[in-house]
Amino acid sequence: MNKIQIIVNNGAGTGSAVPVWKETKEYLQEKEIPYNAYLTRYEKHAMKLAGQICEKFPEGPIYLLVVGGDGTINEVLNGIPDFDRVRLGVIPTGSGNDFARNLGILRNTRDDLEEIVSCIEQEQNGEPLQRIDLGEVSWEDCTKPRIFGISAGAGLDAIVCKKALHSILKKVLNRFHLGKLTYLMLTVQTLFSMKTFRATVTVDGETETCQNMIFAAAMNLRAEGGGVPMAPDSTPYDGNISLSSASGIPKWKTFFLLPLLALGKQGGIKGFDVKDGAEITLELDQPVVVHADGEYCGDVRYIKFCCRRDTLWLLHPRREK
């Protein structure tokens, strides 16, 4: 078996990162599986490490594990220069873990590792691994498009993600394993303080204008924000991005509809919409906050979302959620 490369964020999420990494090391040593470990030390370090690992091993498949949360995974995805050679496994330790949750990745360290090792052996025996779509977001004046595994978006969810990145509330709730409440509380607060915007939306060449838009979330997977199913039917196997949006709805009414959104029951409600397409653009009447997998990208007027079909090899079996 090729030596496994592991990027570890020991400071991720709920405080479980340290014991999870300890258990990971114990399992690999017990099974006599060779590995190299790289611990992140600063923001965007995981991105740099992913690029360095790919340069260090130019031949054959790279079995790359991420011990961390959604932010660390996003950094790694944006640091990989050659997806054809990388096989990614995830040991989730974050507070939201939407990437793992959406893909049905087990939240048990030993089970996750056994699954990853089994997939490596499967490939080495000539059996193919599963491959999933990724999303890509770009905006005016961006120097490099940003890859996302879960979602990217503008408006309410993006503002909440931006606030959560440096939220003292999130840090406090994480200590009690209640990190997901951060997004709920910030969503309610942000809903009534944000400005709505007008958006010209083009999905695979078909254009419409939406007034008083509250959010537009481009979903590669079905749920974000700790499990909120923004696009219940979205799948990373069809070559499309699902644009979930809310527009033309009074804020007070949106507040009362949030429980339906959290349950994935927004279908058929006037003002909520989901459109699927391989390429989606938004032209906005004012600068709006944009995120990719919860990471702040900027305040922009033009956004383009694209699907990168069958891009990422996974060291996990396919499970529809």
N, C-alpha and C positions, 0 to 999 in steps of 0.2 A: 504494500500500500504506500502511495506517495505520502510524504510527510505533510500533515495537516497544518495549515497556516491559520492562526487565530488572532483576531483583533478584539481586544477586551476593553470595555468602558467600565471600570470599577466603580465609577460614581453614578451609574445610571439609575434612574427611577426611584423605586420604593425603598432602597437600602438593601435589597436582596442580591445586588450584583456581587458583593464580596463572597458571601457563602456559595452562590451559584458558581462562581469561577473556581472556588476551592473544590467544590464537588466535581466540576468538569476536569480539573487536573487529576484528582484522585481516580476518576473513571479511566482516563487515558493512560495513566501510569499502571493501573491495575490490568488493563487489557494490552499493555505494552505497545501502545499506538504512538509512533513518533509524531512530534508536533513542534512548531515554533510559535511562541506567544509574543504579542506586541500590545503593550498597554498604552491607551491614549492618555495624553498629558494636558491637552488644551483643545479648545474649540477648533474644529476642522482637521484635527490630527488624524482621525480615522480615514478621512479622504486621502491625505498624504500617504498614510501607511498602505492603503489599498493599491495606490499607484506604484509604490516602492516594491511591494510584494510581486506585482505583475512583472516589473522590470527584472527583479531578482531571479525569477523562474520563467525564462522565455520559452521553455520546451514543455510540452505535455499539459494535461489538465492541472489546474490549481484548485485544490480543495480548501475553500476559504470559509471559516466559521466566524460569525459575529456574536459575541457575548455582550448584549446591550439592548437598548430600546430602539424605538422608531427613528429617533434622530441619528443615532450611530449607524443604523442600517442605511439611511439616506446618504450620509456622508460616504459610506463605503461604495454605494452604487455610483455616486458621482466621482469616485476616485478610480473606478475600474476602466482602463483604457481599451480592454479587449474582452467583451463578454463571451465570446466563443470559447475561450479557454478556462473561464472561471465557473466553478460549481459552488453555489452558496448554501451554507447551512446557518440556521439561526437558533441561538439559545436565548430566549427573551428574558430581560430583566427590567424593562422599563415600566412606567406607570400606566401607559395606554396599551402598548403592544398590539396595535391595530394590524401591522403587517403579519405577525404570527397568528393573531386571532382569525383574520380573514382567510388565511390559508390553512387553517385547522392544525397548525403546528402545536404539538403538545406542550403544556406548561408544567412539565416534569423533567428535570435536568437529565436524569439517567435515561428516561424514555426518549427524550429528544436526541441524545447522543447515540443510543442504539439505532434509532431511525436513520441518523446521518451515516453511521458506519455501514448500515445495511445498504443504503443507497450507493455508497462508494463501491462496495463489493458488487452490487448489482451492475454498475457501469463497467467495472473491470471484468465482469463475466459476459460483457457484450450486450447487456440489456439497456435500453435507452432510459434516461431520466426524463422527468417532466420539465417543460420549458414554459415560462409565462411571459405575458406582455409587460412592458413598462411604459410609463407615461413620460412625456417631455414637455416642459413649459419654457417659453421664451417671451420676452417683452421688449419694448423699445429700448434701444441703447444697451441691451444686455450683451456682455462679452462672450458668454457661453451659456447655452440652454441648460436648464436644470432638470435632471432626471428625477422622477418620483415613482415610488412603488405603490403607494396607497392612494394619494390624492394631491391635487393642487387646486387652488381656488382664490376667489376674490370676494371681498366684502366681509360679512359677519364671521364666518368660520376662520378667515385669514386674520382678522383683527384679534379674535380670541386666541389663536395660536401665537400671535406676536406678543400678546400680553402674558400668556402662560410661560413663555420662554424664560422670563425673569420674575415670575410671580412668587412672592413670599408665601402666599396662600398655598400654592402648589407644593412648595417645599414642606410646609407644615402638614398638609393633608397626606403627603407621601409617607411621612413617618408613621401614620396610622393606617397605611394601605388604602387611603381614600382619595388617591390622586385623580380619579375620574370625576369626582365632584367639582374639581377645579374648573373643568370645561363647562359644566352645567351652570355654575355660579357666574362665571365670566360671560357666558352666553346671554344670560338674562340681563346682566348689567350693560353689556355692549349693545344689545338689541335696542334699548331705549335711548342710548347716547349717540349711536352712529348716524351718519348721514346716508340716506339711500342714494342711488345713482341710476342714470339711464345707460343702457347697454345695447349696442347693436351686435347681435349674436349671429354668427355664421357657422352652420354645421354642414360640413361636406358640400359647400357651395350654396346652401339655402339660408337666406337671411331674414331675420325679423328684429324689431326693436322692442325692448322691454323697458317700461317705465317703473320708477321707484323700486329698483332691484335691491334686495337685501343681501343675497348671496348667490354665487355661482360656483359650485364645487365640481371640478373635473375629477371623476372617480375612476381609477384603474381597478380598485377593489370595491366591495360593496359598502364598507363602513369606515368611518374615521372618528376622531375625538373620543376615543375610549369605547367604541362599539356602536356609534350612532349610524344606522343604515341609511345613508343619504341616497343611495341608489341600490335598492334591495336586489335588483336583478343583474347588477354589474358583475362581470366575470373577466379575469385576466387571460382568457383563452380565445377571444373572438376577434381580436384586431381592432377593437373600438374602445374609446373613452366614453363614459356616461357623464353628461353634464346635468347635474342636479341644481335647480335654481328656484328661488322664490322671488316674485315681483308682483307689484300692483296690489299688495295686501297691507292693510293698516297694521302698524306695529303691535297694537293691543290685541288684534286678532291673531297675529303671528305668535304672540306669547302663549295664547291658549291652544294653538295648534302644535306647539313644540312637543308635547307628549306623544302626539300621533307620529311626528317625525322620528322621535326616539324609538318608536315601535315599528317603524317602516311602513306605516299606514297612510302615508301622504298621497298615494295614488288616487286620482279623481278629485282632489281638492283644488278648487280654482286658485290659480296663482302659483301652485307648486308644479314643477315640470321636470321631466327627465328626458333628455335627448341623447341618442347614441351616434357617434361618428368617429372616423379615423383622424379628422382634423377639425378643430373648433377654434374660432377666434372671437374675441370680445373687443369692441371699441367702446370706450367709456367717456362720459362727458366730464369727468373729473378724475384726479389721481385717486386710486383705490389700492388698499393694502393687498398684496399677493403673497401666498405661501406655497411651499412645496414640501409635503410630508411634515407640516408643522413648522418648517424652517422659513423665516422671513426672507422674502426676495426683494421687496421694495414697494413703493407707492407709484403706480403706473396707470397709463391711459389705454394701453394696447397690450393684449395678451393673446398668445397662441398656444394651444394645447395640441399635442400629437401623440398618437399611439405608436410605440416601437414594438412591433409584433414579434412574439416568440424570441425574446431577447435574453432572458435570464434563466440559466440552468439552476434547478433547485435540488438540494440534497434532502428532499422531503417528498413523500408520495402525494399524489393529487387527492384532495378532499374538497368536494363542493360544499360551501357554507351557505 
